[in-house]
Each structure stands twice: as C-alpha cells, then as structure tokens.
Amino acid sequence: MTAPLFTNMSYLISHNAPQLSYGAAVTDIDGDGEFEIFVAGYGQPSQILKWTEQGFINVASGILSNAGRQAISVAAADIDGDGREEIYVLNTDTFGGRKRFGDRLFKWYRGRWIDLFALPENQHVQNLFAGRSVGVVDRLGDGRYGFFVANYGGPMRLFELIRDSLELIDAAPEFDLNRVTGGRAVLPAPLISPRMDIFLNNENGPNFLFRNEGDGTFTECAEDAGIHDPFEHGRGVATLDVDGDGLLDLVYGNWDGPHRMYLQSQRHNFTNVAPPDLAHPSAVRTVLAADFDNDGNDEIFFNNIMEANRIFGWRDHQWQRLAIGDALEPEGAGTGAITGAFDGSGHLQLLITHGESIPQPLSLYTAPNDNNWLRVLPLTRYGAPARGALVRLYTEDHVQTRVICAGSGYLCQMEPVAHFGLGRSSAVERIEIQWTDGEMQILTQPPGVNMQIVVRHD
C-alpha cells in the first residue's frame, strides 16, 4: 500500500461555513494576473476565493454573488477577444425541462460587471432549460470562445457574441448541436482533431462526440468512435494520456454503473481498458486527472457523494488504487472538485465542494512532495487563457500531454494552466503547444524548472 496522498488544509479557507455549493471554476476575476476560484452557491451567495498570505478569503460582492439564484455550474472564457474572461453561471431551479430563472453571463464592461443576459437585446435568447455543465469552445480557432451548455430535457446551447456588440446568439441550431437528452458533463478538447471537439457525457441516452471539421462545423461520431455507451448514466469526465503515446484518452464516471477508461488508437477509435477496481460503480460526481504528487504521472480522482472518494495512479506498470489519505470523505456530500496551484509552491491543491443533500463546508487538500515541476500558461492572441490548447512536454525519456481546461470534471472548470510534475528530473528538452487553430509552436530551450512559463500565441 502506498503512503496516504492527501493532507487536509481546509483551515486555509477563511469563514468556511456549511452551505450548499456545486460547481467551481478557476479564472482571473479581478484582473490582477492571479487566479481566483468561483464557487457556485445553490440558493446561497456564490463565493470567490482569493489566495492571500493567510490563505483563501471570500471576496465576492455585488452582482457576482449571484444572490437569489440556484447556481450549479460555472465556466470562464474570453467571448469577445478583449483579453479578459467572461463568467457563465448556470442556474437551475428544476431537475429537468423548463425553469423559471435564466442563467447569467458576467462581463467586465466599463469598469464594472454586468450580466449580458439582462440586456434587452439578449432577453429572447437566454437559457430557460435546466442545465448541468458548461464548457467553452473556440469553434473557429480565432481566440474567441462560445459557452456550450449541456441541458437536461432541453436543447443544448452554444452562446456566442456578435462581433463588436453585446448581443448574444445561440449558434447550436446552425451546427446541429441543439440535441435534446439528459445532458451531464461537457468536455471540449482536441480529442480526435487538431481543433476543439466536444464530448458530452449523457444520462438516459448515448454520449455525444462532436468532431470539429476545421471550418467551425461539427459531425457527431460517438458511436463510430466507440464511446457512445448508451445504457449508462454519465457524470464527470476527464481527459489525459493514459498510456503515454501522445494521444488524448478519456476517463469518466457512470452513476452507480461501471466507470470507463477509454484508450484512443491512431485511427481515433476508443477501447475501454478500465481495470476492475477503477470500473467499480459508485455514486460518482466529478472526475479529474492531475499530477498531484509531481512524479510525472497523472492521478485520477473520483469524487463521490455520501460515499468514500477514490484515487488511482500509475504504479508498477499498472493503474492501481492509491491510499487517498485525508480526502477520503466517506460522508462527504461531494458535488464538484477542481485543482490548481494557488500558493506559488508548485503543489496542486484539491478543492472539493459539497451540497445538494446537506450543507457542508468546502474542503481543501494538498499532496506534500519535493519533486520538480513546470507550469505552462498559454495565452490567446488577445492575452486571455488559451483554453483548449494542447501542451506536450518532453524530457529525456518521457512525454507528457495536457489540455488547457475548457470544462470538465462535472459542473466544473480547472485552472487554465498545464501543470507538469517532473519527479527528480531537472531538464526539459522542449515544449510543444498546439493552439486552438491547429497551429504548432515549439519552445526548444525552456528556461528551467520549478517555475511558470507564459507563452502567447505567435
């Protein structure tokens, strides 16, 4: 048995009272160049956690508190090319179908935050269906994103901004993305094309995989790819390179059904290779992949609700269950989880949100280690995080692949940074960035390790 991985650091969250929280997203909310965590509050004010020398403090105020709404999911991206990310908050007041209160799309405009859906020109297009997750898609690869909403019992939505205006459109019908099903998790990433594809983990019906054709249109191909999984009930999803071949693979959870680890072939077909312990059913919510101990290999974390959490790692040439330590949470009402490195130490922190069945405080964990690391923050030509970009890091005997998170887990969105653990290695040979337009940029002489590199679209 391995040593316990996580240590409880929840004391670093100031005024951490029990409440109903759901999804979370990481973005630079105050424009200071550092990332904050937006935590969706359900029937209670949302929180914005900012790191200080003493830990996290809640700095949410005004319209961003989303008071009076029941928020469950959140995502951020630069929708208009101004270099600053907008924030989509998905509100829902019913399980499925139509709802009473719409979502909110917050934009920093003339020195203050406004809600684009509250403007008269956008009243007709707001989302009035019960949604689950939100992801962001740079459909054309030009650095301007749209917000993709997975609705439950209503059509999927893709909100884009008409250029040089504040007017929103729903582009989903034009590209046959407005499917109706039990939408759950959204994962936009360059899975099977050089552009941003969209994987949807669904309930009460097959999954969807929309392949980006390179011209801004999409083709649905989940069944052809072997990942339609029509008889299960999907929840959280993560992408990682399971076998180190440079291709992105999929790991996702099914609600009280077998979890999946889909390995991608060179022909872009997927085969389920989940070992029995990983596949074992659970009341899963969020799934995420990250190198928590900086050893150069991702771990896969399953956040369950009212059931012990699980984590798996690559040890002795196989995927096996690890001792999770303080993050076990056997009675945790987990609803979401995100990871990011917020304190400058190069150690990833794991934040778990709770709610739905019972109010509980947030939880914060970290995995202490003394391994080396390197972080890569790609920026669009406008200076915003290049969500959906693919980053590969090469060392003498290893290649690691990361996607800048555009939405994953379940209801959540991770930090927009490619975090690489290096173990004891102190030399990086090169870094490759595949931008959302499919173009490649190569750094042949990275400056060093134990630092963050910012790379702007060339």
C-alpha positions as CSV (number, residue, x, y, z in Angstrom):
1,M,0.0,0.0,0.0
2,T,1.3,3.4,-0.9
3,A,1.6,6.2,1.6
4,P,-1.5,8.4,2.0
5,L,-1.6,11.0,-0.7
6,F,-3.6,14.0,0.6
7,T,-3.3,16.2,3.6
8,N,-6.2,18.3,4.9
9,M,-5.5,22.0,4.5
10,S,-9.1,23.2,4.9
11,Y,-8.1,25.6,7.7
12,L,-6.7,27.8,5.0
13,I,-10.2,28.7,3.9
14,S,-11.4,31.7,5.9
15,H,-15.0,31.7,7.3
16,N,-15.7,28.3,5.8
17,A,-19.3,27.8,7.0
18,P,-21.5,24.9,5.9
19,Q,-23.6,25.7,2.8
20,L,-24.9,24.2,-0.5
21,S,-22.2,24.6,-3.1
22,Y,-22.0,22.9,-6.5
23,G,-19.5,23.6,-9.4
24,A,-16.4,25.7,-9.3
25,A,-14.2,27.3,-11.9
26,V,-10.7,29.0,-11.9
27,T,-10.2,32.3,-13.6
28,D,-8.7,35.8,-13.0
29,I,-11.7,37.6,-11.8
30,D,-10.1,40.9,-10.5
31,G,-7.7,41.3,-13.4
32,D,-4.5,41.2,-11.2
33,G,-2.9,38.4,-13.1
34,E,-3.6,35.8,-10.4
35,F,-6.4,33.2,-10.5
36,E,-9.3,33.0,-8.2
37,I,-11.9,30.3,-7.6
38,F,-15.6,30.9,-8.3
39,V,-17.8,28.6,-6.3
40,A,-21.4,28.3,-7.3
41,G,-23.8,28.7,-4.4
42,Y,-27.2,27.0,-4.6
43,G,-29.8,29.2,-3.1
44,Q,-27.0,31.0,-1.2
45,P,-24.5,33.6,-2.5
46,S,-21.7,32.3,-4.7
47,Q,-18.1,32.7,-3.4
48,I,-15.0,34.0,-4.9
49,L,-11.9,32.5,-3.2
50,K,-8.8,34.6,-3.5
51,W,-5.4,33.4,-2.2
52,T,-3.6,35.7,0.3
53,E,-0.6,35.1,2.6
54,Q,-3.1,33.8,5.2
55,G,-5.0,31.5,2.9
56,F,-8.2,31.9,0.9
57,I,-10.7,34.7,1.6
58,N,-14.1,35.2,0.0
59,V,-14.1,38.5,-2.0
60,A,-17.4,38.0,-3.8
61,S,-19.6,41.1,-3.8
62,G,-22.3,42.8,-5.9
63,I,-23.7,41.1,-8.9
64,L,-21.1,38.3,-8.9
65,S,-22.6,36.9,-5.7
66,N,-25.5,35.7,-7.9
67,A,-27.9,36.3,-5.0
68,G,-31.4,34.9,-5.3
69,R,-30.4,32.2,-7.8
70,Q,-29.6,28.5,-7.6
71,A,-26.3,28.1,-9.3
72,I,-24.8,24.6,-10.1
73,S,-22.2,25.1,-12.8
74,V,-19.7,27.8,-13.9
75,A,-17.1,28.3,-16.6
76,A,-15.0,31.2,-17.9
77,A,-13.6,32.2,-21.3
78,D,-12.9,35.3,-23.4
79,I,-16.0,35.5,-25.6
80,D,-15.2,38.9,-27.2
81,G,-11.5,39.0,-27.7
82,D,-10.8,41.8,-25.1
83,G,-8.3,39.7,-23.2
84,R,-10.4,39.2,-20.1
85,E,-12.5,36.2,-19.4
86,E,-16.3,36.4,-19.1
87,I,-18.0,34.1,-16.5
88,Y,-21.0,31.9,-17.3
89,V,-23.1,30.9,-14.2
90,L,-25.7,28.2,-14.9
91,N,-28.7,28.5,-12.6
92,T,-31.3,25.8,-12.3
93,D,-34.5,25.6,-10.2
94,T,-35.9,22.3,-11.5
95,F,-34.5,18.8,-12.3
96,G,-35.2,18.9,-16.0
97,G,-37.1,20.7,-18.7
98,R,-38.0,24.4,-18.4
99,K,-37.0,26.5,-15.5
100,R,-38.1,29.9,-14.1
101,F,-34.9,31.8,-13.8
102,G,-32.3,32.1,-16.5
103,D,-28.5,31.8,-16.4
104,R,-26.1,34.7,-16.1
105,L,-23.2,35.7,-18.3
106,F,-21.0,38.2,-16.5
107,K,-18.8,40.6,-18.5
108,W,-16.4,43.3,-17.2
109,Y,-17.7,46.4,-19.0
110,R,-16.7,50.0,-18.5
111,G,-15.3,49.4,-15.0
112,R,-18.0,47.1,-13.6
113,W,-19.5,43.6,-14.0
114,I,-22.7,43.4,-16.0
115,D,-25.0,40.4,-16.9
116,L,-25.3,40.1,-20.7
117,F,-28.5,38.1,-20.4
118,A,-30.1,41.0,-18.5
119,L,-29.7,43.4,-21.5
120,P,-32.9,43.9,-23.6
121,E,-31.2,42.6,-26.8
122,N,-30.5,39.3,-25.1
123,Q,-33.8,38.6,-23.3
124,H,-35.1,36.4,-26.1
125,V,-32.0,34.1,-26.3
126,Q,-31.4,33.4,-22.6
127,N,-31.4,29.7,-21.5
128,L,-34.6,28.7,-19.7
129,F,-33.9,25.0,-19.6
130,A,-32.5,23.1,-16.6
131,G,-28.8,22.7,-17.4
132,R,-26.0,20.7,-15.8
133,S,-22.5,21.6,-17.1
134,V,-20.9,24.4,-19.1
135,G,-17.9,24.3,-21.3
136,V,-16.2,26.8,-23.6
137,V,-15.4,26.2,-27.3
138,D,-13.2,28.2,-29.7
139,R,-15.1,26.9,-32.7
140,L,-13.1,28.8,-35.3
141,G,-9.8,28.8,-33.6
142,D,-9.5,32.6,-33.5
143,G,-9.3,33.1,-29.8
144,R,-13.0,34.0,-29.3
145,Y,-15.0,31.4,-27.3
146,G,-18.6,30.4,-27.1
147,F,-20.2,28.9,-24.0
148,F,-21.7,25.4,-24.5
149,V,-24.5,24.5,-22.1
150,A,-25.5,20.8,-21.6
151,N,-29.2,21.0,-20.8
152,Y,-31.3,18.2,-19.3
153,G,-34.5,17.7,-21.2
154,G,-34.0,20.8,-23.4
155,P,-31.8,21.6,-26.3
156,M,-28.1,22.1,-25.9
157,R,-27.0,25.7,-26.3
158,L,-23.9,27.4,-27.8
159,F,-23.8,31.1,-26.9
160,E,-21.6,33.3,-29.0
161,L,-21.2,37.1,-29.2
162,I,-21.9,39.0,-32.3
163,R,-18.6,40.9,-33.0
164,D,-18.3,44.5,-31.9
165,S,-21.6,44.3,-29.9
166,L,-23.1,43.0,-26.7
167,E,-25.6,40.8,-28.5
168,L,-25.6,37.1,-28.0
169,I,-26.8,34.4,-30.4
170,D,-27.4,30.7,-29.9
171,A,-25.3,29.0,-32.6
172,A,-26.2,25.5,-31.6
173,P,-29.1,25.0,-34.1
174,E,-27.0,26.1,-37.1
175,F,-24.4,23.4,-36.4
176,D,-26.8,20.6,-35.3
177,L,-25.6,20.9,-31.7
178,N,-29.0,21.5,-30.2
179,R,-29.6,17.9,-29.3
180,V,-32.1,17.0,-26.5
181,T,-31.1,14.4,-24.0
182,G,-30.1,14.1,-20.3
183,G,-27.0,16.3,-20.6
184,R,-24.4,16.0,-17.9
185,A,-20.7,16.7,-18.3
186,V,-19.1,18.8,-21.1
187,L,-15.5,18.2,-22.2
188,P,-14.3,20.5,-25.1
189,A,-10.8,19.4,-26.2
190,P,-8.8,18.5,-29.3
191,L,-9.7,14.8,-28.8
192,I,-9.8,13.5,-32.4
193,S,-9.0,16.6,-34.4
194,P,-6.4,19.4,-34.2
195,R,-9.3,21.8,-33.2
196,M,-11.7,21.8,-30.3
197,D,-14.1,18.8,-30.4
198,I,-16.9,18.4,-27.8
199,F,-17.5,15.3,-25.8
200,L,-20.8,15.1,-23.9
201,N,-21.3,12.5,-21.1
202,N,-25.1,12.0,-21.0
203,E,-27.7,10.3,-18.9
204,N,-30.6,8.1,-20.2
205,G,-29.2,8.0,-23.6
206,P,-25.9,7.7,-25.6
207,N,-23.0,10.1,-25.2
208,F,-22.1,12.6,-28.0
209,L,-18.8,13.3,-29.6
210,F,-18.8,16.3,-32.0
211,R,-15.8,16.3,-34.2
212,N,-14.6,19.8,-35.3
213,E,-14.3,19.7,-39.1
214,G,-11.9,22.7,-39.1
215,D,-14.3,25.2,-40.6
216,G,-16.4,25.7,-37.5
217,T,-18.8,22.9,-38.2
218,F,-19.2,19.6,-36.4
219,T,-20.0,16.0,-37.1
220,E,-21.4,13.7,-34.3
221,C,-19.4,10.5,-34.2
222,A,-19.6,9.0,-30.7
223,E,-20.9,5.6,-31.9
224,D,-18.3,5.3,-34.6
225,A,-15.6,6.2,-32.1
226,G,-16.8,3.6,-29.7
227,I,-17.7,5.9,-26.8
228,H,-21.5,6.3,-27.1
229,D,-22.1,4.0,-24.0
230,P,-25.9,4.1,-24.5
231,F,-27.1,2.2,-21.4
232,E,-25.3,4.1,-18.6
233,H,-25.8,7.3,-16.8
234,G,-22.8,9.6,-17.2
235,R,-21.4,12.1,-14.7
236,G,-17.8,13.5,-14.5
237,V,-15.2,13.2,-17.2
238,A,-11.5,13.9,-17.6
239,T,-9.0,13.6,-20.5
240,L,-5.4,12.5,-20.1
241,D,-2.8,10.5,-21.9
242,V,-3.3,7.1,-20.2
243,D,-0.6,5.2,-22.0
244,G,2.0,7.9,-22.9
245,D,1.5,7.6,-26.7
246,G,0.7,11.3,-27.1
247,L,-3.0,10.8,-27.8
248,L,-5.7,12.0,-25.5
249,D,-7.8,9.3,-23.8
250,L,-11.0,9.6,-21.7
251,V,-11.8,8.6,-18.2
252,Y,-15.4,9.1,-16.9
253,G,-17.8,8.0,-14.2
254,N,-21.2,6.5,-14.6
255,W,-23.7,7.0,-11.9
256,D,-23.8,3.6,-10.0
257,G,-22.6,1.9,-13.2
258,P,-19.2,0.8,-14.4
259,H,-16.7,3.7,-14.8
260,R,-14.8,3.9,-18.1
261,M,-11.2,4.3,-19.2
262,Y,-11.2,4.7,-22.9
263,L,-7.9,4.3,-24.7
264,Q,-7.6,6.1,-28.1
265,S,-6.0,4.4,-31.1
266,Q,-4.2,6.1,-34.0
267,R,-7.4,5.7,-36.0
268,H,-9.3,7.7,-33.3
269,N,-11.3,4.7,-32.1
270,F,-11.6,4.1,-28.3
271,T,-11.4,0.9,-26.3
272,N,-12.4,0.5,-22.7
273,V,-9.4,-0.7,-20.6
274,A,-10.6,0.2,-17.2
275,P,-9.2,-2.2,-14.5
276,P,-11.9,-3.7,-12.3
277,D,-11.1,-1.6,-9.2
278,L,-11.4,1.7,-11.2
279,A,-14.5,0.5,-13.1
280,H,-16.3,-0.5,-9.8
281,P,-19.6,1.5,-9.6
282,S,-20.0,4.4,-7.2
283,A,-22.2,7.5,-6.6
284,V,-19.8,9.5,-8.7
285,R,-20.0,13.2,-9.3
286,T,-16.7,14.7,-10.5
287,V,-13.7,13.0,-12.2
288,L,-10.4,14.8,-12.7
289,A,-6.9,13.9,-13.7
290,A,-3.8,15.7,-12.4
291,D,-0.3,15.0,-11.2
292,F,-0.9,15.8,-7.5
293,D,2.5,14.4,-6.3
294,N,4.6,15.8,-9.2
295,D,6.1,12.4,-10.0
296,G,5.5,12.8,-13.8
297,N,2.3,10.7,-13.9
298,D,-1.3,11.8,-13.6
299,E,-3.5,10.5,-10.8
300,I,-7.3,10.1,-11.5
301,F,-9.6,11.3,-8.7
302,F,-13.2,10.2,-8.4
303,N,-15.3,12.5,-6.2
304,N,-18.4,10.6,-4.8
305,I,-21.4,11.8,-2.9
306,M,-22.1,10.3,0.5
307,E,-19.5,7.7,-0.3
308,A,-15.8,7.5,0.0
309,N,-13.7,9.2,-2.7
310,R,-11.1,7.2,-4.7
311,I,-7.9,8.0,-6.4
312,F,-5.9,5.9,-8.9
313,G,-2.3,6.1,-10.1
314,W,0.2,4.5,-12.4
315,R,2.4,2.3,-10.2
316,D,4.5,-0.8,-11.1
317,H,3.4,-0.5,-14.7
318,Q,-0.4,-0.7,-14.0
319,W,-3.2,1.5,-12.8
320,Q,-4.0,0.8,-9.2
321,R,-5.9,2.3,-6.3
322,L,-3.9,4.5,-4.0
323,A,-4.3,5.4,-0.4
324,I,-6.1,8.7,-0.6
325,G,-5.4,10.0,2.9
326,D,-7.5,12.9,4.3
327,A,-9.5,13.3,1.1
328,L,-11.4,10.0,1.7
329,E,-14.5,11.9,2.9
330,P,-16.8,8.8,3.4
331,E,-19.7,11.1,4.5
332,G,-18.9,14.0,2.1
333,A,-21.8,15.3,0.1
334,G,-19.5,16.0,-2.8
335,T,-20.9,18.0,-5.7
336,G,-17.8,19.2,-7.5
337,A,-14.0,19.4,-7.4
338,I,-11.3,21.5,-9.0
339,T,-7.5,21.6,-8.8
340,G,-4.9,24.3,-9.2
341,A,-1.7,25.6,-7.8
342,F,-2.6,28.8,-6.0
343,D,0.1,29.4,-3.3
344,G,3.1,29.6,-5.6
345,S,4.7,26.4,-4.2
346,G,4.2,24.3,-7.3
347,H,2.0,21.9,-5.4
348,L,-1.5,21.3,-6.7
349,Q,-4.4,21.9,-4.3
350,L,-7.6,19.9,-4.5
351,L,-10.8,21.8,-3.6
352,I,-14.0,19.8,-3.1
353,T,-17.4,21.4,-2.9
354,H,-20.4,19.9,-1.1
355,G,-24.1,20.3,-1.1
356,E,-27.3,19.0,-2.7
357,S,-28.2,16.6,0.1
358,I,-26.8,18.5,3.1
359,P,-24.9,21.8,3.7
360,Q,-21.2,21.2,4.3
361,P,-18.1,23.4,4.3
362,L,-15.6,23.4,1.4
363,S,-12.6,21.0,1.7
364,L,-9.0,21.8,0.7
365,Y,-6.2,19.2,0.3
366,T,-2.7,19.0,-1.0
367,A,-0.1,16.2,-1.6
368,P,3.2,17.3,0.0
369,N,6.3,16.4,-2.0
370,D,9.7,17.7,-3.0
371,N,9.6,16.8,-6.7
372,N,10.3,19.2,-9.5
373,W,7.6,20.7,-11.7
374,L,6.9,23.1,-14.5
375,R,3.8,25.1,-15.4
376,V,2.8,26.4,-18.8
377,L,0.2,29.2,-19.3
378,P,-0.6,29.7,-23.0
379,L,-2.4,32.9,-23.9
380,T,-4.5,33.7,-27.0
381,R,-3.5,36.5,-29.3
382,Y,-5.7,38.7,-27.2
383,G,-3.9,37.8,-24.0
384,A,-6.6,35.6,-22.4
385,P,-6.0,32.0,-21.3
386,A,-6.0,29.7,-24.4
387,R,-8.5,27.2,-23.1
388,G,-8.5,24.1,-25.3
389,A,-4.8,24.4,-26.3
390,L,-2.8,21.2,-26.1
391,V,0.6,21.2,-24.4
392,R,3.2,18.5,-24.6
393,L,6.4,18.4,-22.5
394,Y,9.4,16.3,-23.5
395,T,12.1,15.1,-21.1
396,E,14.9,12.6,-22.0
397,D,12.7,9.5,-21.5
398,H,9.2,10.8,-21.1
399,V,6.5,12.8,-22.9
400,Q,3.5,14.3,-21.0
401,T,0.4,15.7,-22.6
402,R,-2.1,18.2,-21.1
403,V,-5.1,20.2,-22.3
404,I,-5.8,23.7,-21.0
405,C,-9.1,23.1,-19.3
406,A,-12.2,24.3,-21.1
407,G,-14.6,22.5,-18.9
408,S,-14.5,19.0,-17.3
409,G,-15.0,17.1,-14.1
410,Y,-18.7,17.7,-13.6
411,L,-20.2,21.2,-13.3
412,C,-16.5,22.5,-13.1
413,Q,-13.6,24.0,-14.9
414,M,-10.0,23.7,-13.8
415,E,-7.2,26.3,-13.9
416,P,-6.1,27.3,-17.4
417,V,-2.5,26.1,-16.8
418,A,-0.7,22.9,-18.0
419,H,0.9,21.6,-14.8
420,F,3.7,19.1,-15.2
421,G,5.3,17.1,-12.5
422,L,8.9,16.2,-13.3
423,G,9.9,13.9,-10.4
424,R,13.7,14.2,-9.9
425,S,14.3,15.4,-13.5
426,S,15.7,18.9,-13.8
427,A,16.0,19.1,-17.6
428,V,13.2,19.7,-20.1
429,E,14.1,19.2,-23.8
430,R,11.2,21.0,-25.4
431,I,7.6,22.1,-25.1
432,E,5.0,21.9,-27.9
433,I,1.8,24.0,-27.9
434,Q,-1.0,23.1,-30.3
435,W,-3.2,26.2,-30.4
436,T,-7.0,26.0,-30.9
437,D,-6.4,26.9,-34.6
438,G,-4.4,23.7,-35.0
439,E,-1.1,25.6,-35.4
440,M,2.0,24.4,-33.5
441,Q,4.5,26.4,-31.5
442,I,7.7,24.9,-30.2
443,L,9.9,26.0,-27.3
444,T,13.3,24.3,-27.8
445,Q,15.0,25.8,-24.8
446,P,12.7,26.1,-21.8
447,P,14.3,28.4,-19.2
448,G,14.3,25.9,-16.3
449,V,12.1,24.1,-13.9
450,N,10.1,25.0,-10.8
451,M,8.5,28.0,-12.5
452,Q,5.6,29.1,-14.6
453,I,6.1,29.9,-18.2
454,V,3.7,32.3,-20.0
455,V,3.5,31.7,-23.8
456,R,1.5,34.0,-26.0
457,H,0.1,32.9,-29.4
458,D,2.6,33.7,-32.0
